[in-house]
Amino acid sequence: MNTAFPLTRDLVLIGGGHAHALVLKMWAMKPLAGARLTVINPAPSAPYSGMLPGFVAGHYTSDELYIDLIRIARAAGARIILGKAAHIDRAKKQVIVPDRAPIGYDVCSIDIGITSGMPELEGFTEHAVPAKPLDDFARIWEGFCQETGPAQVAVLGAGVAGAEVAMAAAHRLQHLGRAADVTLIDRSKALSRLGTQARSKALKSLNELNVTLLEHTNVLRVEADQVVVADRDPIPAKMTLGAAGTRAYEWLSNIGLAMEQGYIKVLPSLQSETDSDIFAVGDCAHLTHAPRPKAGVFAVRQAPILFHNLRAALSGGAMQNYHPQSDYLKLVSLGGKIALAEKLGVAISGGAMWRWKDQIDRKFMDQFDALKPMGALELPEEFASGFEAHAGPICAGCGSKVGRGALARSALHQTGAQRDDVVTLKGDDAALLQMDDVKQVLSTDHLRAFTDDPVLMTRIAAVHALGDIWSMGAKPQSAMVSLILPRMSTALQERTLDEIMRTASDVMRDAGAQIIGGHTSMGAEFTIGFSVTGLTSDTPITLGGAQVGDVLVLTKPIGTGVLLAAEMQMKAHGTNVAAAYASMARGVAIDALSLSTAQAMTDVTGFGLAGHLANICRASGVGAELNVRDVPLLNGALAMSETGVQSSLYPDNLSDALTMMNAPQTARGRLMLDPQTAGGLLAALSQADAKVAIATMKERGIDAIQIGKIIEGPVALNLIE
Ligand SMILES: Cc1cc2nc3c(=O)[nH]c(=O)nc-3n(C[C@H](O)[C@H](O)[C@H](O)COP(=O)(O)OP(=O)(O)OC[C@H]3O[C@@H](n4cnc5c(N)ncnc54)[C@H](O)[C@@H]3O)c2cc1C
């Protein structure tokens, strides 16, 4: 997020549909000072409809099909919230997303598409896949293509989309060598929206691909392996696709806006007829002044007008009107690399049309690839010695921490024991206070935000701080919040604080701790941390108890540092970033409980896996072998490491580790020093105890893995690749 200027107004985009994806791109090129931009979408990426039939046919990979919303949000300086809006409280001006605090807005825009679900048809919800939303359909289709054996597919609805999908499916299955039986069913005439010429060409293609077309056929119900229709035998179908229904999402009808059959009625300015602070575009909107069929081309053409009008609504400018074209060029894929073009009743088909369509679609997608991260600085012409080495972007999360060397040399570590109730530990995760029978552990940690979603960032920062308590086998007791917010108006402060404090309370309450205070100030960047305490009646598990022969168990995959660095540089895949977020947001209370028999334990954070293992070795006076190939990695981490991406803390971690091991020679080896944020627990325990702990965690859905063992000294680390 661009925090060079104070934030005063909130613009919230609901849905990462085509129009909003383009608005984000335009915002990246021309941001509006003072506006905080938020986009809410259930998935980190959204498919581009123009390429969907080609994806079904196998001409495009999923990487080519998807618009990576995390990447564009980074370029636009927008905060992305991975969730599904369920309501808009217009009186409070809040968007409601389940399981999180409401999101305040000044101006809101809705671009959530439609669904082609047919809940009124018996068995559809249980056994069929709607073609819309496109992302669910694309994912399920990919899974179906991985299967083997004969494939029977029924497509309900022989409009252009249904026919395209049927032809693409037939082409793909034949190409995969599977005996394919594709049936396209419509209750009236197929392809009725196409002109005569185009229709007959499309019907010919269906026939050539052996797609069985059943017109004027009523579907009675969908079953697990067949579609039951009136007046003929059931149609065998291992997969039934619904392309017939076009339905607006039901929750839109509860907002109190003027609607047309469930779609939001909008003015030419794309503002709701009822509420000028709400805009609607794409399939979910109804253009009262010029109704049009549901097609992505309109969402795309609305984007520049929407972009202009959203800025006008935020800053007081004049609105522009959107006038849709009366006819548009239809480019229909015909299964193979052949397409049909139709405009004003004239139709041409063939390979050249496919290449033309392919060029248009790739150009559309390429515009997102050219984006750069917002705020990327050019190096000045003149600078002081040593400047260049530190001038790259600083990572966030644990990647932004000060290296261990500087810390060790600072006055912080030269104070020594001054009180009897402070127990001196050898560099443990938390400090230990012994007061009569009570053992209290304390820790503090804060993170420079790597996501502008305050809810996600708060959750991860809380889990990160609690990791120090859990890793010592203690139970969380209290927490204090320490917060730096970027400069913003009082209204935005209140909204942001509400999101943060609700989340912090939820996480701490679930962990058994109470928030007892905190401190907030304004500064250059969003930074959040927690000071936490925990209690234990047992002897805390420290770094210093590992025994020769113990095995090492790790409870989360590693790679967050490299993935967060890659995300900031817009190199990471949004899906992998979202998975890394989910991993960081998972608390390790159950892991700690399962590992209560550990002789030594730590949470893996800024020093990286090898660095934290080195801490155990130093404190326990032992050596360790780490089987690098056994260490679980987050998806995409290895690929990023192979391309040379590193966290900005990596060089510090490496120089510290070199006192105990050789420099890693490979991309996988380098990940062992990748700083982790809210990482898993690393424990040393006997082989028997490890077996029990791993099995217990498995029952709870946690994939803990044995990654090495403790060996005799000298204190050293051996990375085995
Ligand atoms: C098989 C098929 C092929 C098609 N081919 C073409 C074509 O070639 N050309 C063409 O012009 N049109 C085509 N269409 C139509 C086209 O898909 C749609 O018109 C277009 O996708 C509409 O774009 P949109 O911006 O309205 O929303 P969408 O592209 O549908 O995107 C909506 C986004 O909002 C998200 N969302 C949904 N609910 C919520 C919520 N509650 N909160 C937050 N986010 C939410 C979704 O996950 C999705 O990311 C095709 C349709 C199908 C089914």
The ligand as a Gaussian input file, in Angstrom:
#p B3LYP/6-31G(d) Opt

LIG

0 1
 C      -17.672000     -21.463000     -20.547000
 C      -17.831000     -19.989000     -20.678000
 C      -17.172000     -19.319000     -21.669000
 C      -17.326000     -17.952000     -21.834000
 N      -16.657000     -17.319000     -22.826000
 C      -16.805000     -15.999000     -23.009000
 C      -16.128000     -15.296000     -24.047000
 O      -15.406000     -15.897000     -24.836000
 N      -16.324000     -13.956000     -24.150000
 C      -17.130000     -13.271000     -23.308000
 O      -17.279000     -12.047000     -23.438000
 N      -17.775000     -13.899000     -22.297000
 C      -17.646000     -15.233000     -22.126000
 N      -18.311000     -15.869000     -21.121000
 C      -19.085000     -15.075000     -20.188000
 C      -18.127000     -14.513000     -19.150000
 O      -17.578000     -15.571000     -18.406000
 C      -18.738000     -13.569000     -18.164000
 O      -19.597000     -12.690000     -18.806000
 C      -17.638000     -12.782000     -17.457000
 O      -16.798000     -13.668000     -16.754000
 C      -18.250000     -11.811000     -16.502000
 O      -17.236000     -11.151000     -15.835000
 P      -17.502000     -10.503000     -14.434000
 O      -16.476000      -9.451000     -14.313000
 O      -18.917000     -10.100000     -14.309000
 O      -17.283000     -11.627000     -13.332000
 P      -16.488000     -12.995000     -13.253000
 O      -15.480000     -13.125000     -14.327000
 O      -17.510000     -14.072000     -13.142000
 O      -15.690000     -12.844000     -11.868000
 C      -16.349000     -12.711000     -10.654000
 C      -15.345000     -12.841000      -9.527000
 O      -16.005000     -12.540000      -8.308000
 C      -15.713000     -13.538000      -7.347000
 N      -16.815000     -13.625000      -6.398000
 C      -17.970000     -14.310000      -6.515000
 N      -18.716000     -14.141000      -5.413000
 C      -18.024000     -13.322000      -4.586000
 C      -18.288000     -12.765000      -3.306000
 N      -19.405000     -13.047000      -2.644000
 N      -17.344000     -11.979000      -2.731000
 C      -16.198000     -11.699000      -3.382000
 N      -15.911000     -12.194000      -4.600000
 C      -16.816000     -12.982000      -5.204000
 C      -15.516000     -14.807000      -8.181000
 O      -14.768000     -15.778000      -7.469000
 C      -14.776000     -14.245000      -9.395000
 O      -13.387000     -14.188000      -9.148000
 C      -18.163000     -17.241000     -20.953000
 C      -18.823000     -17.923000     -19.929000
 C      -18.653000     -19.288000     -19.790000
 C      -19.381000     -20.023000     -18.688000

